[in-house]
């Protein structure tokens, strides 16, 4: 029995023997450095300032173009936050973080696109008729 206990202690599976100083709070995820946090902050600030400038100076004549460009900057900023502040990548926790993120993104896209589609069709189908349309009714 003592041979079994020594074997467990040598492999770090029991007791505090074997000279192993393992810390269980390290989950294998990369923790940021001051440089990476600063890089993330600078990128986030730039990705916020550019859309603000686009709207304030009315760079694009078409508001839909402005909205699409701002949406693209928002997507890039989400990626910056995920990489630099949340430290999520394909390696952390054996890829389960990335899989959970992808699943969440799919659900958000389905929910948002479905909601926009429903609101658009409700708006176009439920608008009151104009006086011209009312005169032409049978």
PyMOL CGO cylinders between C-alpha atoms (Angstrom):
from pymol import cmd
from pymol.cgo import CYLINDER

trace = [
    CYLINDER, 0.00, 0.00, 0.00, 2.82, 2.41, 0.77, 0.3, 1, 1, 1, 1, 1, 1,
    CYLINDER, 2.82, 2.41, 0.77, 4.25, 1.69, -2.68, 0.3, 1, 1, 1, 1, 1, 1,
    CYLINDER, 4.25, 1.69, -2.68, 0.92, 2.75, -4.22, 0.3, 1, 1, 1, 1, 1, 1,
    CYLINDER, 0.92, 2.75, -4.22, 0.83, 5.99, -2.19, 0.3, 1, 1, 1, 1, 1, 1,
    CYLINDER, 0.83, 5.99, -2.19, 4.40, 6.85, -3.18, 0.3, 1, 1, 1, 1, 1, 1,
    CYLINDER, 4.40, 6.85, -3.18, 3.53, 6.20, -6.81, 0.3, 1, 1, 1, 1, 1, 1,
    CYLINDER, 3.53, 6.20, -6.81, 0.54, 8.54, -6.56, 0.3, 1, 1, 1, 1, 1, 1,
    CYLINDER, 0.54, 8.54, -6.56, 2.64, 11.21, -4.87, 0.3, 1, 1, 1, 1, 1, 1,
    CYLINDER, 2.64, 11.21, -4.87, 5.31, 10.97, -7.55, 0.3, 1, 1, 1, 1, 1, 1,
    CYLINDER, 5.31, 10.97, -7.55, 2.72, 11.60, -10.27, 0.3, 1, 1, 1, 1, 1, 1,
    CYLINDER, 2.72, 11.60, -10.27, 1.01, 14.44, -8.43, 0.3, 1, 1, 1, 1, 1, 1,
    CYLINDER, 1.01, 14.44, -8.43, -2.26, 12.54, -7.87, 0.3, 1, 1, 1, 1, 1, 1,
    CYLINDER, -2.26, 12.54, -7.87, -2.50, 12.72, -4.15, 0.3, 1, 1, 1, 1, 1, 1,
    CYLINDER, -2.50, 12.72, -4.15, -0.97, 14.42, -1.20, 0.3, 1, 1, 1, 1, 1, 1,
    CYLINDER, -0.97, 14.42, -1.20, 1.47, 17.24, -1.56, 0.3, 1, 1, 1, 1, 1, 1,
    CYLINDER, 1.47, 17.24, -1.56, 4.57, 15.13, -2.10, 0.3, 1, 1, 1, 1, 1, 1,
    CYLINDER, 4.57, 15.13, -2.10, 6.76, 14.63, -5.09, 0.3, 1, 1, 1, 1, 1, 1,
    CYLINDER, 6.76, 14.63, -5.09, 8.04, 18.19, -5.18, 0.3, 1, 1, 1, 1, 1, 1,
    CYLINDER, 8.04, 18.19, -5.18, 5.23, 19.37, -7.47, 0.3, 1, 1, 1, 1, 1, 1,
    CYLINDER, 5.23, 19.37, -7.47, 3.88, 22.84, -6.89, 0.3, 1, 1, 1, 1, 1, 1,
    CYLINDER, 3.88, 22.84, -6.89, 0.84, 22.81, -9.14, 0.3, 1, 1, 1, 1, 1, 1,
    CYLINDER, 0.84, 22.81, -9.14, -1.66, 25.63, -9.08, 0.3, 1, 1, 1, 1, 1, 1,
    CYLINDER, -1.66, 25.63, -9.08, -5.16, 24.58, -10.05, 0.3, 1, 1, 1, 1, 1, 1,
    CYLINDER, -5.16, 24.58, -10.05, -6.22, 28.11, -10.98, 0.3, 1, 1, 1, 1, 1, 1,
    CYLINDER, -6.22, 28.11, -10.98, -4.30, 28.06, -14.27, 0.3, 1, 1, 1, 1, 1, 1,
    CYLINDER, -4.30, 28.06, -14.27, -6.75, 26.79, -16.88, 0.3, 1, 1, 1, 1, 1, 1,
    CYLINDER, -6.75, 26.79, -16.88, -4.34, 26.97, -19.80, 0.3, 1, 1, 1, 1, 1, 1,
    CYLINDER, -4.34, 26.97, -19.80, -5.89, 30.14, -21.19, 0.3, 1, 1, 1, 1, 1, 1,
    CYLINDER, -5.89, 30.14, -21.19, -3.50, 32.89, -22.19, 0.3, 1, 1, 1, 1, 1, 1,
    CYLINDER, -3.50, 32.89, -22.19, -3.45, 35.81, -19.82, 0.3, 1, 1, 1, 1, 1, 1,
    CYLINDER, -3.45, 35.81, -19.82, -2.76, 39.21, -21.26, 0.3, 1, 1, 1, 1, 1, 1,
    CYLINDER, -2.76, 39.21, -21.26, 0.28, 41.34, -20.79, 0.3, 1, 1, 1, 1, 1, 1,
    CYLINDER, 0.28, 41.34, -20.79, 0.30, 45.08, -20.35, 0.3, 1, 1, 1, 1, 1, 1,
    CYLINDER, 0.30, 45.08, -20.35, 1.37, 45.41, -24.00, 0.3, 1, 1, 1, 1, 1, 1,
    CYLINDER, 1.37, 45.41, -24.00, -1.56, 43.29, -25.25, 0.3, 1, 1, 1, 1, 1, 1,
    CYLINDER, -1.56, 43.29, -25.25, -4.07, 45.22, -23.12, 0.3, 1, 1, 1, 1, 1, 1,
    CYLINDER, -4.07, 45.22, -23.12, -2.66, 48.51, -24.39, 0.3, 1, 1, 1, 1, 1, 1,
    CYLINDER, -2.66, 48.51, -24.39, -2.83, 47.26, -28.00, 0.3, 1, 1, 1, 1, 1, 1,
    CYLINDER, -2.83, 47.26, -28.00, -6.45, 46.20, -27.48, 0.3, 1, 1, 1, 1, 1, 1,
    CYLINDER, -6.45, 46.20, -27.48, -7.31, 49.55, -25.90, 0.3, 1, 1, 1, 1, 1, 1,
    CYLINDER, -7.31, 49.55, -25.90, -5.75, 51.53, -28.77, 0.3, 1, 1, 1, 1, 1, 1,
    CYLINDER, -5.75, 51.53, -28.77, -7.51, 49.40, -31.39, 0.3, 1, 1, 1, 1, 1, 1,
    CYLINDER, -7.51, 49.40, -31.39, -10.86, 49.71, -29.57, 0.3, 1, 1, 1, 1, 1, 1,
    CYLINDER, -10.86, 49.71, -29.57, -10.46, 53.49, -29.31, 0.3, 1, 1, 1, 1, 1, 1,
    CYLINDER, -10.46, 53.49, -29.31, -9.63, 53.80, -33.02, 0.3, 1, 1, 1, 1, 1, 1,
    CYLINDER, -9.63, 53.80, -33.02, -12.52, 51.51, -33.97, 0.3, 1, 1, 1, 1, 1, 1,
    CYLINDER, -12.52, 51.51, -33.97, -14.83, 53.76, -31.94, 0.3, 1, 1, 1, 1, 1, 1,
    CYLINDER, -14.83, 53.76, -31.94, -13.46, 57.09, -33.19, 0.3, 1, 1, 1, 1, 1, 1,
    CYLINDER, -13.46, 57.09, -33.19, -13.68, 56.27, -36.91, 0.3, 1, 1, 1, 1, 1, 1,
    CYLINDER, -13.68, 56.27, -36.91, -17.45, 55.53, -36.94, 0.3, 1, 1, 1, 1, 1, 1,
    CYLINDER, -17.45, 55.53, -36.94, -18.03, 58.61, -34.78, 0.3, 1, 1, 1, 1, 1, 1,
    CYLINDER, -18.03, 58.61, -34.78, -16.15, 60.69, -37.34, 0.3, 1, 1, 1, 1, 1, 1,
    CYLINDER, -16.15, 60.69, -37.34, -18.11, 59.06, -40.21, 0.3, 1, 1, 1, 1, 1, 1,
    CYLINDER, -18.11, 59.06, -40.21, -21.40, 60.10, -38.66, 0.3, 1, 1, 1, 1, 1, 1,
    CYLINDER, -21.40, 60.10, -38.66, -20.39, 63.56, -37.44, 0.3, 1, 1, 1, 1, 1, 1,
    CYLINDER, -20.39, 63.56, -37.44, -18.82, 64.66, -40.74, 0.3, 1, 1, 1, 1, 1, 1,
    CYLINDER, -18.82, 64.66, -40.74, -21.42, 62.87, -42.90, 0.3, 1, 1, 1, 1, 1, 1,
    CYLINDER, -21.42, 62.87, -42.90, -18.69, 61.27, -44.98, 0.3, 1, 1, 1, 1, 1, 1,
    CYLINDER, -18.69, 61.27, -44.98, -21.15, 59.14, -46.96, 0.3, 1, 1, 1, 1, 1, 1,
    CYLINDER, -21.15, 59.14, -46.96, -24.19, 60.71, -48.60, 0.3, 1, 1, 1, 1, 1, 1,
    CYLINDER, -24.19, 60.71, -48.60, -26.25, 57.56, -48.23, 0.3, 1, 1, 1, 1, 1, 1,
    CYLINDER, -26.25, 57.56, -48.23, -27.21, 56.68, -44.64, 0.3, 1, 1, 1, 1, 1, 1,
    CYLINDER, -27.21, 56.68, -44.64, -27.40, 52.98, -45.50, 0.3, 1, 1, 1, 1, 1, 1,
    CYLINDER, -27.40, 52.98, -45.50, -23.77, 53.01, -46.57, 0.3, 1, 1, 1, 1, 1, 1,
    CYLINDER, -23.77, 53.01, -46.57, -22.83, 54.70, -43.31, 0.3, 1, 1, 1, 1, 1, 1,
    CYLINDER, -22.83, 54.70, -43.31, -24.80, 52.09, -41.35, 0.3, 1, 1, 1, 1, 1, 1,
    CYLINDER, -24.80, 52.09, -41.35, -23.10, 49.20, -43.16, 0.3, 1, 1, 1, 1, 1, 1,
    CYLINDER, -23.10, 49.20, -43.16, -19.63, 50.66, -42.59, 0.3, 1, 1, 1, 1, 1, 1,
    CYLINDER, -19.63, 50.66, -42.59, -20.40, 51.21, -38.90, 0.3, 1, 1, 1, 1, 1, 1,
    CYLINDER, -20.40, 51.21, -38.90, -21.67, 47.63, -38.67, 0.3, 1, 1, 1, 1, 1, 1,
    CYLINDER, -21.67, 47.63, -38.67, -18.40, 46.38, -40.19, 0.3, 1, 1, 1, 1, 1, 1,
    CYLINDER, -18.40, 46.38, -40.19, -16.41, 48.40, -37.65, 0.3, 1, 1, 1, 1, 1, 1,
    CYLINDER, -16.41, 48.40, -37.65, -18.58, 46.95, -34.87, 0.3, 1, 1, 1, 1, 1, 1,
    CYLINDER, -18.58, 46.95, -34.87, -17.82, 43.40, -35.98, 0.3, 1, 1, 1, 1, 1, 1,
    CYLINDER, -17.82, 43.40, -35.98, -14.08, 44.14, -36.05, 0.3, 1, 1, 1, 1, 1, 1,
    CYLINDER, -14.08, 44.14, -36.05, -14.32, 45.70, -32.60, 0.3, 1, 1, 1, 1, 1, 1,
    CYLINDER, -14.32, 45.70, -32.60, -16.06, 42.60, -31.25, 0.3, 1, 1, 1, 1, 1, 1,
    CYLINDER, -16.06, 42.60, -31.25, -13.17, 40.49, -32.52, 0.3, 1, 1, 1, 1, 1, 1,
    CYLINDER, -13.17, 40.49, -32.52, -10.66, 42.88, -30.91, 0.3, 1, 1, 1, 1, 1, 1,
    CYLINDER, -10.66, 42.88, -30.91, -12.45, 42.59, -27.55, 0.3, 1, 1, 1, 1, 1, 1,
    CYLINDER, -12.45, 42.59, -27.55, -12.63, 38.81, -27.77, 0.3, 1, 1, 1, 1, 1, 1,
    CYLINDER, -12.63, 38.81, -27.77, -8.94, 38.43, -28.62, 0.3, 1, 1, 1, 1, 1, 1,
    CYLINDER, -8.94, 38.43, -28.62, -7.31, 41.15, -26.50, 0.3, 1, 1, 1, 1, 1, 1,
    CYLINDER, -7.31, 41.15, -26.50, -9.58, 41.35, -23.45, 0.3, 1, 1, 1, 1, 1, 1,
    CYLINDER, -9.58, 41.35, -23.45, -11.34, 37.99, -23.17, 0.3, 1, 1, 1, 1, 1, 1,
    CYLINDER, -11.34, 37.99, -23.17, -8.27, 36.05, -24.42, 0.3, 1, 1, 1, 1, 1, 1,
    CYLINDER, -8.27, 36.05, -24.42, -10.43, 33.62, -26.37, 0.3, 1, 1, 1, 1, 1, 1,
    CYLINDER, -10.43, 33.62, -26.37, -8.80, 31.58, -29.10, 0.3, 1, 1, 1, 1, 1, 1,
    CYLINDER, -8.80, 31.58, -29.10, -9.05, 28.09, -30.51, 0.3, 1, 1, 1, 1, 1, 1,
    CYLINDER, -9.05, 28.09, -30.51, -6.47, 26.79, -28.00, 0.3, 1, 1, 1, 1, 1, 1,
    CYLINDER, -6.47, 26.79, -28.00, -8.05, 27.93, -24.74, 0.3, 1, 1, 1, 1, 1, 1,
    CYLINDER, -8.05, 27.93, -24.74, -9.88, 25.16, -22.87, 0.3, 1, 1, 1, 1, 1, 1,
    CYLINDER, -9.88, 25.16, -22.87, -9.36, 22.74, -25.77, 0.3, 1, 1, 1, 1, 1, 1,
    CYLINDER, -9.36, 22.74, -25.77, -11.46, 24.84, -28.13, 0.3, 1, 1, 1, 1, 1, 1,
    CYLINDER, -11.46, 24.84, -28.13, -14.67, 24.69, -26.08, 0.3, 1, 1, 1, 1, 1, 1,
    CYLINDER, -14.67, 24.69, -26.08, -14.65, 28.47, -25.58, 0.3, 1, 1, 1, 1, 1, 1,
    CYLINDER, -14.65, 28.47, -25.58, -14.53, 29.03, -29.32, 0.3, 1, 1, 1, 1, 1, 1,
    CYLINDER, -14.53, 29.03, -29.32, -17.26, 26.45, -29.93, 0.3, 1, 1, 1, 1, 1, 1,
    CYLINDER, -17.26, 26.45, -29.93, -19.51, 28.14, -27.36, 0.3, 1, 1, 1, 1, 1, 1,
    CYLINDER, -19.51, 28.14, -27.36, -18.79, 31.53, -28.96, 0.3, 1, 1, 1, 1, 1, 1,
    CYLINDER, -18.79, 31.53, -28.96, -19.66, 30.28, -32.44, 0.3, 1, 1, 1, 1, 1, 1,
    CYLINDER, -19.66, 30.28, -32.44, -22.91, 28.74, -31.16, 0.3, 1, 1, 1, 1, 1, 1,
    CYLINDER, -22.91, 28.74, -31.16, -23.82, 32.02, -29.43, 0.3, 1, 1, 1, 1, 1, 1,
    CYLINDER, -23.82, 32.02, -29.43, -23.06, 34.03, -32.57, 0.3, 1, 1, 1, 1, 1, 1,
    CYLINDER, -23.06, 34.03, -32.57, -25.25, 31.75, -34.68, 0.3, 1, 1, 1, 1, 1, 1,
    CYLINDER, -25.25, 31.75, -34.68, -28.14, 32.20, -32.25, 0.3, 1, 1, 1, 1, 1, 1,
    CYLINDER, -28.14, 32.20, -32.25, -27.68, 35.98, -32.15, 0.3, 1, 1, 1, 1, 1, 1,
    CYLINDER, -27.68, 35.98, -32.15, -27.61, 36.21, -35.97, 0.3, 1, 1, 1, 1, 1, 1,
    CYLINDER, -27.61, 36.21, -35.97, -30.75, 34.09, -36.29, 0.3, 1, 1, 1, 1, 1, 1,
    CYLINDER, -30.75, 34.09, -36.29, -32.56, 36.13, -33.62, 0.3, 1, 1, 1, 1, 1, 1,
    CYLINDER, -32.56, 36.13, -33.62, -31.55, 39.52, -35.00, 0.3, 1, 1, 1, 1, 1, 1,
    CYLINDER, -31.55, 39.52, -35.00, -32.15, 38.72, -38.65, 0.3, 1, 1, 1, 1, 1, 1,
    CYLINDER, -32.15, 38.72, -38.65, -35.51, 37.12, -37.85, 0.3, 1, 1, 1, 1, 1, 1,
    CYLINDER, -35.51, 37.12, -37.85, -36.56, 40.11, -35.76, 0.3, 1, 1, 1, 1, 1, 1,
    CYLINDER, -36.56, 40.11, -35.76, -35.56, 42.59, -38.46, 0.3, 1, 1, 1, 1, 1, 1,
    CYLINDER, -35.56, 42.59, -38.46, -37.35, 40.53, -41.12, 0.3, 1, 1, 1, 1, 1, 1,
    CYLINDER, -37.35, 40.53, -41.12, -40.54, 40.39, -39.05, 0.3, 1, 1, 1, 1, 1, 1,
    CYLINDER, -40.54, 40.39, -39.05, -40.46, 44.12, -38.23, 0.3, 1, 1, 1, 1, 1, 1,
    CYLINDER, -40.46, 44.12, -38.23, -39.87, 45.03, -41.87, 0.3, 1, 1, 1, 1, 1, 1,
    CYLINDER, -39.87, 45.03, -41.87, -42.81, 42.95, -43.07, 0.3, 1, 1, 1, 1, 1, 1,
    CYLINDER, -42.81, 42.95, -43.07, -45.07, 44.18, -40.26, 0.3, 1, 1, 1, 1, 1, 1,
    CYLINDER, -45.07, 44.18, -40.26, -44.20, 47.75, -41.17, 0.3, 1, 1, 1, 1, 1, 1,
    CYLINDER, -44.20, 47.75, -41.17, -44.91, 47.27, -44.87, 0.3, 1, 1, 1, 1, 1, 1,
    CYLINDER, -44.91, 47.27, -44.87, -48.08, 45.21, -44.35, 0.3, 1, 1, 1, 1, 1, 1,
    CYLINDER, -48.08, 45.21, -44.35, -49.65, 47.18, -41.51, 0.3, 1, 1, 1, 1, 1, 1,
    CYLINDER, -49.65, 47.18, -41.51, -49.14, 50.77, -42.68, 0.3, 1, 1, 1, 1, 1, 1,
    CYLINDER, -49.14, 50.77, -42.68, -52.41, 52.70, -43.03, 0.3, 1, 1, 1, 1, 1, 1,
    CYLINDER, -52.41, 52.70, -43.03, -53.63, 53.33, -46.53, 0.3, 1, 1, 1, 1, 1, 1,
    CYLINDER, -53.63, 53.33, -46.53, -53.17, 56.67, -48.19, 0.3, 1, 1, 1, 1, 1, 1,
    CYLINDER, -53.17, 56.67, -48.19, -56.19, 58.70, -49.34, 0.3, 1, 1, 1, 1, 1, 1,
    CYLINDER, -56.19, 58.70, -49.34, -55.38, 57.72, -52.93, 0.3, 1, 1, 1, 1, 1, 1,
    CYLINDER, -55.38, 57.72, -52.93, -55.61, 54.02, -52.02, 0.3, 1, 1, 1, 1, 1, 1,
    CYLINDER, -55.61, 54.02, -52.02, -58.86, 54.57, -50.12, 0.3, 1, 1, 1, 1, 1, 1,
    CYLINDER, -58.86, 54.57, -50.12, -60.52, 56.21, -53.15, 0.3, 1, 1, 1, 1, 1, 1,
    CYLINDER, -60.52, 56.21, -53.15, -59.65, 53.26, -55.35, 0.3, 1, 1, 1, 1, 1, 1,
    CYLINDER, -59.65, 53.26, -55.35, -61.15, 50.67, -52.99, 0.3, 1, 1, 1, 1, 1, 1,
    CYLINDER, -61.15, 50.67, -52.99, -64.29, 48.87, -54.27, 0.3, 1, 1, 1, 1, 1, 1,
]
cmd.load_cgo(trace, "trace")
